[in-house]
Amino acid sequence: MSEEEAVYVGSIDQGTTSTRFIIYDKHAHPVGSHQVEFTQFYPEAGWVEHDPVEILESVRVCIAKALDKATADGHNVDSGLRAIGLTNQRETTLLWSKSTGMPLYNAIVWMDARTSAICRKLEEELPGGRTHFVETCGLPISTYFSAVKLLWLLENVDAVRQAVNTGDALFGTVDAWLIWNLTGGVGGGLHVTDVSNASRTMLMNIKTLDWDKPTLETLGIPADILPKIVSNSEVIGTIAKGWLIPGVPISGCLGDQHAAMLGQGCHKGEAKSTYGTGAFILINTGEEVIQSKHGLLGTLAFKLGPDAPTNYALEGSIAIAGAAVQWLRDSLGIISSAREIEELASSVDSTGGVYFVPAFNGLFAPWWRDDARGVCIGITRFTNKAHIARAVLESMCFQVNDVLDSMHKDTGENGEVKNEDGEFLLRVDGGATVNNLLMQTQADLLGCPVVRPADIETTALGAAYAAGLAVGVWTEEEIFATKAEKSTVFCPRIDKEQRKKKLECWYKAVSRTFDLADLSL
């Protein structure tokens, strides 16, 4: 490879259960990658935490290993790495000391439900209840979002309260924590977040793209602990000494689902579903903010430069998707690895009437029931572990169907992305999409084609695109022209009546999950 051809972009993909670093060449093909899982902490029922220092170390390891692999394969990454993009698990909340650089508490993860009482109190006290902040931030009051997690930390952690009072605290989602450390940490780190992550805090005005002062005043959150908000594609800063890639610009940053939209090349009216720990379905609504009437969230899609137009989206967030497979592996021991579930589930031709609803910490879109808890119903003496495994896979698909049904109601025909034959279609990505049974089941329950790209890691790819766009590696036209390459299409195989019957049973199962939270204590 000649020196002129040695052009690479790196992507840090910091997810809920693992971190990876992927290096792409100028054709957006991966040439080196490494992935590391990290510890999940469950201090109490409904609580989920991460160690921010462990996350930071996982980034360091992944960068080193991916660089080694790419170099071993003959890629001159050392001289050709032009930019770094970053994408991350959203809403996960942490505070750290600007003087020591150490976290003041573990990161509270997006799916954590400890803030239920805070949410109920806000709903009771504020005009409009649960929808009080929707007009400004696009989001309902929910345990999902960063603001209520921050309130919990302020109320319950002495170290946080003291650091805030003395001006030593910095608040951020995981992107802000990583950027601060990557750009120098204590004494020089940049305290920055991007518009997509900021849009998930419940604190940013989604029209002005700035922290909303009335919201901060209402919640009692000091503005000086908040990071600066930037676009998704611009040079934010450079990697500091002490990392393996000093001087390389960080020029792209997006929350994971927004990065996946960019990686899928979603124009206005196009939708995608990402299957990871949770599942997240977004449709690009263009430069228009749509307020959902059917349980969805108004949010940012992406803003590809400081002066670029803002693309908005409607989103349906599902808390538990792939995490249910991990539960089968880690808590029940039904499988020893996530990959085994397809073979096990395929050993039976149906669930045998079993329906599984993974409302471990409540239900997100379109139900928004934090009082829900998981159920597995329809069990008979005939039921075996294969039926349960298949029901777990089906639960992901049923939940995506619920969100898309709401999405169609909110957007009408403008949201019905169609193929050349005039059929609605859904673009998919994420680690779980390697499971062909899952994808076929999704097509069956939706009654439409499901399109899986050749590169299913579109979250990492989207962050790389944003970073490369900012430094001239790619143009916007090139990014949005690549989505049709080598896709696999799954078409429905069951008829309308079968689909209707299964959905009716699913809705009955969902209704059984309501008002069970107190029983789980």
N, C-alpha and C positions, 0 to 999 in steps of 0.2 A: 504494500500500500504506500503510495507516494505521500509526501508531506502535505500536498494540497488536498489530498483526500482524507487526511486524518482529522476529521471533525466529529466530535462526540458531545453528547449532552447527558448528564447524569440525573437520575430521579430518585429522591428519597420518598418512599411510600411507607408512612408510619401508620399502621392499622391498629385495630383493637386488640388483636391477639398476637400480631407479629410485625416486624419491621423488615423492609427489604430495600436494597439499593440496586437499581438497574441502569446500565450504561447503554445508550442507543447511539448508532452511527447516524450519518447524515440522511440515510434513507429510512430512519425511524425503526431500524431493526435492532433488537437487543443483541449485544455482543458480550455481555458479562453481567451476572447478577448473583446476589446472595440474600438469603432470608434467615431471620432468627426469631423464634418465638420467645415471649417473655411472660413473666408471672402474672396471673390473675389473682387478686385478693378479694375474698368475700367475708369481711369482718362480721357481718350480721345478715339476716335474711333480707334480700332486696338491695344490699349494698354491694358495689363493685368498685375496686380501686386499682390503680397502677402506681408503681414506683417511678417517678420521673427520672431519677438517676439511672435506673436500669434501662429505661427507654433510650436515654441519651447514649449509654454505652452500646446498646444494640445498633444504633445508627453508626457509631464508630466502627464496630466489627463488620457490619455489612459493607460499608465503604471500602474497608481494607480488603476484604475477601473478594468483592466484585472486581476491584482494580487488579488484584492478583490473577483472577481468572481471565479477564480481558487481555491482560498483558501476556499471559501464557499462551493465548490463542493468536498472538501476533499483532495485537492492536496497540498502536502507539498512543495510549490514552494520556500519558503524562504530559505530552506536549499538545494534544489535540482536544482536551476537555475544555469546551467553550463556556459552559454554564451548568448550573444546578437548579433543578426544580424540586419543589417540596409539596407533598400532599399528605393529609393527615386525617385521623379519626376526629370528627367534629364534636363540638359541645363539651368534650372532656375538659375539666376545669382544674387549674392549679394556680397557686401563688408561690412566689419564691422571694428570697431576700436579695435585694440589689447589692448589698454590701458583702455577703458571703457567697452568693450564687446558689445556696442550698434551698430545696423546697421547704415550705413551711408546714406542709401536710402532704400526704399522698394525693395524686390526681384522682378526682372523683369522675368516674367514667360516665359517658353519655347515657347509658342504660340504667344507671343507679337510681333507685326510687326513694331514697331517704328523705327527700324534700317534700313528700306528700302533704305533710301538715302545713308547711310554709305556703304551698300552692293553695290549699283550702282557705287559709287565712287571707291571702291576697284576693281570692275570688269573692270572699265574703265582704271585704272592706272596700274594694274598688268598684266604681261604676262600670257596668257592663260585665262584671264578674270575669269569667274565664277569657273573654274576648277583649278585655280592657286595652291591651297593647297591640291588637291586630292592625289597627289603622296605621300605626307608625312602624312596627317591626315585622308585621306579617305573621306573627306567631301567637298561639294561644298560651295562656299560663299553663305550664306543664313541667313535670319533673325532668323532662328531656333536656331543657335548655340551660345554658351556662349561668344565667343571672341568678336563678334560685339556688344553684349549687354554691355560688359565691356568697349568697345571703346565709346559707347554712354554715359555711366556713367562718364568716364574720361573727355569727351567733354562738358557735360551739368550739372554736379553736383559739385558745388564748394567744398562741404565737402569731396567728394571723391578725387578730385584733390589735395586738401590740405593734406589729410591724406596720400595719396600715396607719395607726395613730402617730407613729414616729417618722412616717414617710419612707420607710425601708421596704415596702411591699410592691411587687409587680404582679399584676394579674395577666393571665393569658390562657388561650387554648393551646394545644400541643404545638401548633405551628410557631406560636410566639416564643415558647420555651426553647424550641430547637434553634430558631433564628438567632435568639439572644446569645445562646451558647456557641453556635457556629461562627458568629461574627465577633467573638471576643469575650463574652461573658462579663465578669466583674471588671468594671473600669472602661469597657469599650463596646459591650454588646448592644445591638440595636433592638429596641423594644417595639416590635412591629407585628401587625397582623394584616390579613387581606380582607377584601370586602365579602368574600364568600364565608369565611370563618366568622367574621364579625356579624354577619347576618343571622348567625345561629345562636348568638348570645342572648337575644331578646333585649339588647341594649342599643342596637344600631337602627337608625331611621333608614328604611330601605329605599327611600326616594332621595334623600340628601346624601346618603352614604357616609354619614358621620354619626358619632355617638349622640344619642338623643337626650338633651339636657333635662326635659321634663320627666323622662323615664328614670334617669339617674337620681333626680331629686325625689321622686315618688318612692323609689326603692332604698334611698339613702346610701348610694354607692358613690364614693369619691372619684371624680374624673381623673385625678392624677395617678391612679394605679393602672389605668387603661393604656393599651398600646396604640401607636399611630396606625391609622388604616390606610392601606395602599391598594392599588389595582392588582389583578391577577398576573399581569405580564409587564414587568418593568424591573430594572436593576435595583434591588433593595440594598444590597451591600456585598461584601466579599468575604470568603472563608478566611478565618484568622489563622495565624501561626499556631501550631500545636495539632492541627488536623493534617491529613495526608495530602490535601488538595488546597493549600493556601493560595489566596489571590484569585481563585475562581469565583465569578459572580454568582450570587443567588438571584435569579431573575424571573422565577415563576413560583407562585404559591397559591394553592387552592385547597379547599376542603375536599375530602375524597370523592363525594358524589358529584361535585361540580367538575372535578378533574375527569371523572369518568364520562360526563357529558361532552367535554371537549375531546377526550380520546375517542369517543364514538362519533364525533363530528356532527352533533345534533344542532341542526338549524331550527328556526322557529317552527313550531308544530310537530317536532320530532321528539319521541320519548325513548327512554332507556330504563332498564332495570338492572341494578347491580346486586349480586348475591355474594355476601360475605358473612361476617358475624351476624349482621342484620341484613335486610333487603331494602333497597331504596329506589323508588320509581320517580323519575323527574321528566317533565315535559317542558321544553323551551317555549315560553310565551312571548318571546321577542322583547321589545322595549316597553311592554305593557305589564303592569302589576295587576294580577287577577286575585281577588279575594275569594277564596273557596267558600261555597255554601254546603259542601259535602265532606267536610272532615280533612281537607288537605291543607298544606302550608304554602303561603306565598313567600318566595325566597329568591335569592340571586341565582342566576345560572353562571354567568361569568362576565368579566369586564377586562378585555384584552388590551390594556394599556391605560395610562392616566387620562388620556383624552378620547379613548374609545367609547362607543355607546355601551350602555349597560343592558345586558340580556337578563331577563327575569325567568322564573320557573315556578311551576306548581310541583309540589313534592308530596309523596306519600311515604312515610318512614315506618318500617317494620322492625321492631326491636330484636326479635329472635328469628334467625333463619339458619345459617350455618352453625350458630351457637347451639342449636338443638342437636346437631350431629355430634358436636363436641361433648354435649351432655350425655348422649348415648355412650360415647367412648370413655369419658373420664368419670362419670358418676354412676352409670349403670353397668359398664363393662360389656355391653352387648356387642361392640366392635372394638378392635384394638387400634385401628387407624381410620381416619375419615374416608379414605378411599374404599374401604371395605363395604360401605353402606350400599353402593350401587349393586354389587353382586348379591348381597344379602336380600335387599329389597326386590331384586329381580327374580329371586327364587320362588316367589309367589306371584300370581297374576292379578292380585288385588289386595286391599288392606283387610279383607274379610269383614268389612263393616266397621272397622276401627277408625275413629277420627281423633286426631291429636291436635290440641290448640296450645302452642307454647307461650302462654301468657305468664312467663316466669316472674316478670316485674311489672305486670300490667300489659295493656294493649295500646299501641300507638295508632296511627291512621288506619282506617277512618273512624275508629271507635273512640279513642282517647279515654280509656277506662283504666285508671291507675289502681282501681279496686279489683281488677281481674287477676286471676291466677290460673296456672296451667291445668288442663284436664286431658284425660285420655279416656274416651268412652266407646261403647260398642264392643267391649271385651267379652268374649265367650270362652268356653273350655277349648274351643278350636284355635283360639288366638295363640300365635307364637311370636318369637322375636323378629322374624322376617316381616310379619304383618305390622308390627309396631315401627320397624325401620321404614317401611313403605309409607306408613301414615305420617311419619316425621317429614319425609320428602314431600308428600302431598301438602302438608301444612304450609310449607313455603309458597307453593303454587296457589293455594287458596287465598293466602294473604295478599299476594300480588294481584290476583283477580279482584279482590275487594277494593284495592286502591285504584286499579284501572277503571273499574266501574264508576267510582267517584270522579275520576279524572275526565271520563267521557261526559258526565253530567255537567261538570264545570266548564268544559271547553267546547262542547258540542262538536260539530263536524270539523272545526278548526284544529281540534286536538286529535283527530283520527288520522294518524300517519298511515299511508296506504302504499302498497307495492304497485307494480305495473298492471296487475290484474284488478286493482281497485279494492284489495283486501286490506284491512287494518293489520299492522305488524308491530311487533315489539322487539327492539334491539336489546341484547343481554350481554353482560360481562361479569367478571369476578371469578374467584377461584372455584366456586361450586358449579359453574357452568360446564366444567369438564364432564360432569355427570350427565350422560345422555338420557338416562331414565328421567331425571329431574327435568331436563329440557323438553322431552316428549310429553311428560305429564303437564308441564306448563302450557304447551300448545293445545293439548286436549282440553284443559279446563278453561282456557281463554277462547277457544274456538277460532284461533287465528295463527298465522305463521310466527315463529320465534326465530330470530336471526342472531346467530353467534359468530362473532368475528374470528379471524385466524389468531389474532393476539387478544386473549381474553383479559390481559392485565391492562385494561384501558385507563385505569386510575393512574398508574405510574406513567403511562404514555401521555395522558393529558397534562400532567405536571411537566413532563419533558417538553411537550409542545409549547406550553406557555413560556417556559424558560428560553427555549430556542427561538421563539418568535421575537422575544425582547432583544436578542443579540444578533438577529439576522440570519440564523441557521435555516429557518423556514419562513415562508410567507403564510398569511392566513388562508389564502386560496389553496396552497399545498396541503395544509392541515385538514381542511374540510373536504378535500377531494379524495382522501384515502380510505374512507370508511367502507366502501363496497368490496374491498379486496378479499377474495378467498373466504367468503362467509359460508357457514353451514346453516341450512334452513330446516327447521322442524315444523311439519304441518300436522294439524289435528287429525286424530284417527277415531274419535268417538262422535256419536251423533248428538244432536241438540237435546233430545230427551234424556239421554244418559247424563249429560252435563248438568241439566237442570236438576235432576234427582240428587246428584252428588252435592251440588251447591246448596240445596235445601237442607240436607243433612249437616253440612258444614255450618250453616247459620244457626242451626239448633245447638250444635256443639259450642259455638262461640257464646251463645246466650247463657250456657251453663257456667261460664267462667266468671260472670259478673258477681260482685259483692262477696268474693271469696278471700279478700286480702286479710281480714281479721282472723280467718280460720287457719291461715298459714303461719301465724306467729307461734 
